[in-house]
């Protein structure tokens, strides 16, 4: 593989990670006004319209073979519907910065799944890295009581960990399925299917009533989530996976917490907890160890 293509793919992955890191903050900001389903139907409705505009502007093929639709639908279920519902639900009970740290655990699951389905070796380094990363998650999900650290189970943390597993499955599937269409075309259809899947819940919950009370700031967050997080970031992630291995692309998730923490501090005034920072560093160190490869 030529280095210029790897470099461009790395830029695509880095841009996606930056947008996704900030997305936790925007999602947290609007969840006080919207339920998760209303948030997602608006978010992916905006994304689908924007991606359709890009398809027409760049003259990408809009038609897709019916034989490829089941694969695209599976990607939409996992990467759009399930993944985003889990994350939005988790953010109702945990902070944006905590969610950002935990999402960096995803490459661990990617490495494990790659060992089973892509026949990659599961080495001692990977086992050690997983152990360190798990300790990091435990540290983030702890709190101090009477000078001692007490571990507690918050359903939001469990949901975020499940979302990392789901994302690992999605990343491997999008690589394994190798749908013979451009990443932009595939991203449009996954966003459109995601919109259709959340629409019945929006109608049942009379989501339009919630939209009527949104402020200009709320709509700014929604436009960011729709255009940059749901459309551009998913599109760029798919383009990166066209060139690089799934495990390598997934490794960019190391840096997502940095964008999340910075945005959470600046926009939501969330405190920077020492335990969360230390736990996040353990997760990143563990994930790097999992993806470590000896030369020679």
Phi, psi and omega per residue, in radians:
X1 nan 2.324 -3.104
X2 -1.298 2.466 -3.086
X3 -1.069 -0.677 3.116
X4 -0.999 -0.659 3.120
X5 -1.198 -0.677 3.091
X6 -1.104 -0.722 -3.130
X7 -1.107 -0.778 3.122
X8 -1.112 -0.738 3.108
X9 -1.087 -0.636 3.111
X10 -1.125 -0.668 3.101
X11 -1.123 -0.774 3.099
X12 -0.997 -0.826 -3.123
X13 -1.113 -0.721 -3.121
X14 -1.139 -0.702 3.105
X15 -1.119 -0.763 3.113
X16 -1.017 -0.823 -3.107
X17 -1.092 -0.697 3.132
X18 -1.086 -0.799 3.127
X19 -1.132 -0.748 -3.136
X20 -1.168 -0.607 3.101
X21 -1.076 -0.762 3.130
X22 -1.279 -0.411 -3.059
X23 -1.056 -0.550 3.129
X24 -1.072 -0.640 -3.134
X25 -1.207 -0.810 3.136
X26 -1.130 -0.701 3.107
X27 -1.095 -0.794 3.117
X28 -1.052 -0.652 -3.074
X29 -1.176 -0.567 -3.077
X30 -1.724 -0.188 -3.126
X31 -1.193 -0.280 3.075
X32 -1.274 -0.318 -3.132
X33 -1.895 -0.480 -3.049
X34 -2.157 2.573 2.974
X35 -1.387 2.825 -3.056
X36 -0.957 -0.684 -3.091
X37 -1.220 -0.703 3.101
X38 -1.134 -0.717 3.090
X39 -1.009 -0.811 -3.047
X40 -1.278 -0.629 -3.129
X41 -1.165 -0.647 3.084
X42 -1.231 -0.771 -3.092
X43 -1.045 -0.855 -3.089
X44 -1.464 -0.310 2.960
X45 -1.165 -0.787 3.074
X46 -1.072 -0.749 -3.121
X47 -1.094 -0.777 -3.107
X48 -1.104 -0.741 3.128
X49 -1.126 -0.764 -3.135
X50 -1.119 -0.752 -3.138
X51 -1.185 -0.635 3.070
X52 -1.085 -0.735 3.090
X53 -1.057 -0.749 3.124
X54 -1.125 -0.722 3.123
X55 -1.024 -0.787 -3.138
X56 -1.220 -0.692 -3.113
X57 -1.157 -0.758 -3.107
X58 -1.548 -0.021 3.106
X59 1.031 0.739 3.018
X60 -1.437 2.657 3.124
X61 -1.142 2.267 3.125
X62 -1.601 -0.559 -3.129
X63 -1.235 2.525 3.092
X64 -2.389 2.454 3.136
X65 -1.075 2.441 3.120
X66 -1.070 -0.485 3.141
X67 -1.153 -0.380 -3.137
X68 -1.618 -0.225 -3.072
X69 -1.080 -0.698 3.108
X70 -1.036 -0.700 3.127
X71 -1.135 -0.750 3.121
X72 -1.141 -0.664 3.120
X73 -1.109 -0.716 3.098
X74 -1.065 -0.766 3.105
X75 -1.084 -0.664 3.134
X76 -1.168 -0.709 3.132
X77 -1.081 -0.834 -3.081
X78 -1.337 -0.924 -2.999
X79 -1.391 -0.414 -3.106
X80 -1.879 -1.182 -2.987
X81 -1.141 -1.095 -3.068
X82 -1.111 -0.873 -3.036
X83 -1.061 -0.826 -3.068
X84 -1.290 -0.586 3.073
X85 -1.117 -0.764 3.136
X86 -1.070 -0.819 -3.098
X87 -1.158 -0.770 3.137
X88 -1.095 -0.671 3.107
X89 -1.165 -0.702 3.132
X90 -1.106 -0.689 -3.086
X91 -1.230 -0.116 3.061
X92 -1.340 -0.272 -3.094
X93 -2.260 -0.078 3.090
X94 -2.289 2.872 -3.118
X95 -1.353 2.763 3.142
X96 -1.113 -0.705 -3.117
X97 -1.165 -0.663 3.094
X98 -1.120 -0.723 3.098
X99 -1.072 -0.695 3.131
X100 -1.093 -0.716 3.124
X101 -1.146 -0.766 -3.071
X102 -1.173 -0.598 -3.100
X103 -1.121 -0.404 3.121
X104 -1.220 -0.104 3.078
X105 -1.309 -0.232 -3.050
X106 -0.962 -0.734 -3.138
X107 -1.042 -0.405 3.065
X108 -1.083 -0.869 3.123
X109 -1.127 -0.623 3.107
X110 -1.058 -0.755 3.141
X111 -1.131 -0.702 3.140
X112 -1.151 -0.823 -3.139
X113 -1.139 -0.633 3.111
X114 -1.114 -0.591 3.114
X115 -1.146 -0.644 -3.113
X116 -1.408 -0.789 -2.971
X117 -1.777 -0.412 3.123
X118 -1.921 0.089 3.067
X119 1.053 0.545 3.038
X120 -1.418 2.584 -3.079
X121 -1.214 2.434 3.056
X122 -1.829 1.802 -2.977
X123 -1.663 3.077 3.082
X124 -1.111 -0.608 3.104
X125 -1.075 -0.711 -3.131
X126 -1.156 -0.708 3.122
X127 -1.114 -0.760 3.118
X128 -1.132 -0.741 3.135
X129 -1.093 -0.717 3.101
X130 -1.060 -0.731 3.141
X131 -1.083 -0.779 3.135
X132 -1.122 -0.761 -3.124
X133 -1.125 -0.679 3.101
X134 -1.098 -0.696 3.074
X135 -1.070 -0.662 3.099
X136 -1.096 -0.737 3.108
X137 -1.103 -0.737 3.119
X138 -1.084 -0.659 -3.138
X139 -1.191 -0.691 3.116
X140 -1.129 -0.659 -3.064
X141 -1.535 0.285 3.137
X142 -1.839 2.904 3.021
X143 -2.495 2.820 -3.088
X144 -1.659 2.357 -3.140
X145 -2.457 1.989 3.140
X146 1.085 0.593 3.103
X147 1.477 -0.045 3.140
X148 -2.074 2.744 3.135
X149 -1.549 2.218 3.138
X150 -2.060 2.216 3.109
X151 -1.542 2.358 -3.137
X152 -2.370 2.715 -3.106
X153 -1.783 2.042 3.053
X154 -1.966 2.279 -3.075
X155 -1.046 -0.513 3.103
X156 -1.104 -0.681 3.098
X157 -1.126 -0.741 3.132
X158 -1.072 -0.742 3.118
X159 -1.097 -0.715 -3.133
X160 -1.141 -0.679 3.103
X161 -1.139 -0.700 3.077
X162 -1.101 -0.619 -3.140
X163 -1.178 -0.556 3.102
X164 -1.193 -0.659 3.080
X165 -1.144 -0.772 3.136
X166 -1.070 -0.702 -3.131
X167 -1.185 -0.612 3.080
X168 -1.091 -0.745 3.100
X169 -1.082 -0.763 3.142
X170 -1.068 -0.794 -3.098
X171 -1.128 -0.674 3.124
X172 -1.254 -0.675 -3.138
X173 -1.134 -0.753 -3.101
X174 -1.120 -0.500 3.076
X175 -1.385 -0.739 -3.065
X176 -1.220 -0.698 -3.094
X177 -1.212 -0.547 3.090
X178 0.819 0.998 -3.137
X179 -1.114 2.185 -3.004
X180 -1.369 0.869 3.060
X181 -2.393 2.836 -3.116
X182 -1.110 2.705 3.129
X183 -1.054 -0.577 3.128
X184 -1.141 -0.762 3.124
X185 -1.119 -0.795 -3.139
X186 -1.105 -0.739 -3.131
X187 -1.123 -0.648 3.093
X188 -1.058 -0.844 -3.091
X189 -1.191 -0.643 3.103
X190 -1.157 -0.687 3.105
X191 -1.154 -0.721 -3.140
X192 -1.137 -0.759 3.090
X193 -1.125 -0.684 3.094
X194 -1.073 -0.699 3.079
X195 -1.078 -0.808 -3.122
X196 -1.115 -0.638 -3.107
X197 -1.226 -0.546 -3.136
X198 -1.560 -0.284 -3.079
X199 -1.031 -0.751 3.131
X200 -1.052 -0.643 3.114
X201 -1.188 -0.628 3.091
X202 -1.106 -0.759 -3.130
X203 -1.188 -0.779 -3.130
X204 -1.082 -0.659 -3.131
X205 -1.540 0.106 -3.118
X206 0.875 0.957 -3.062
X207 -1.090 -0.404 -3.139
X208 -1.093 -0.434 3.096
X209 -1.173 -0.640 3.115
X210 -1.219 -0.626 -3.119
X211 -1.146 -0.474 -3.063
X212 -1.206 -0.314 -3.082
X213 -1.841 0.106 -3.113
X214 -1.235 2.528 3.103
X215 -1.587 3.014 3.079
X216 -1.062 -0.637 3.105
X217 -1.133 -0.715 3.100
X218 -1.049 -0.752 -3.134
X219 -1.193 -0.551 3.060
X220 -1.100 -0.764 3.081
X221 -1.081 -0.741 -3.121
X222 -1.148 -0.699 3.110
X223 -1.137 -0.703 3.083
X224 -1.084 -0.797 3.137
X225 -1.107 -0.679 -3.101
X226 -1.283 -0.857 -3.028
X227 -1.419 -0.924 -3.005
X228 -1.516 -0.688 -3.074
X229 -1.470 -0.815 -3.054
X230 -1.503 -0.572 -3.095
X231 -1.663 -1.169 -3.041
X232 -1.118 -0.796 -3.072
X233 -1.136 -0.764 3.110
X234 -1.146 -0.671 3.118
X235 -1.109 -0.845 -3.130
X236 -1.148 -0.605 3.108
X237 -1.118 -0.732 3.091
X238 -1.121 -0.686 3.117
X239 -1.147 -0.668 3.099
X240 -1.129 -0.690 -3.133
X241 -1.245 -0.318 3.070
X242 -1.207 -0.444 -3.029
X243 -1.897 -0.756 -3.021
X244 -1.816 2.816 3.083
X245 -1.177 2.640 -3.096
X246 -1.042 -0.714 -3.122
X247 -1.111 -0.711 -3.129
X248 -1.195 -0.737 3.115
X249 -1.119 -0.737 -3.134
X250 -1.078 -0.502 -3.115
X251 -1.108 -0.334 3.107
X252 -1.185 -0.261 3.088
X253 -1.139 -0.228 3.052
X254 -0.941 -0.649 -2.948
X255 -1.630 -0.111 -3.134
X256 -1.044 -0.733 -3.127
X257 -1.031 -0.536 -3.126
X258 -1.093 -0.787 3.101
X259 -1.126 -0.693 -3.124
X260 -1.134 -0.840 -3.087
X261 -1.108 -0.785 3.138
X262 -1.055 -0.811 -3.138
X263 -1.165 -0.674 -3.134
X264 -1.133 -0.674 3.128
X265 -1.214 -0.753 -3.065
X266 -1.331 -0.662 -3.012
X267 -1.751 -0.573 -3.100
X268 -1.915 -0.067 -3.111
X269 1.005 0.566 3.083
X270 -1.259 2.444 3.126
X271 -1.279 2.645 3.064
X272 -1.631 1.868 -3.103
X273 -1.524 2.370 -3.123
X274 -1.076 -0.720 -3.134
X275 -1.107 -0.705 3.134
X276 -1.168 -0.719 3.110
X277 -1.110 -0.766 3.130
X278 -1.154 -0.724 3.103
X279 -1.114 -0.691 3.099
X280 -1.093 -0.701 3.107
X281 -1.128 -0.647 3.089
X282 -1.132 -0.714 3.115
X283 -1.067 -0.833 -3.117
X284 -1.105 -0.736 3.114
X285 -1.096 -0.721 3.132
X286 -1.153 -0.720 3.137
X287 -1.149 -0.700 3.101
X288 -1.095 -0.661 3.123
X289 -1.178 -0.660 3.113
X290 -1.055 -0.678 -3.098
X291 -1.610 0.129 3.133
X292 -1.240 2.372 3.095
X293 -2.214 2.207 3.091
X294 -1.299 2.427 3.095
X295 -1.693 2.466 -3.138
X296 1.290 nan nan
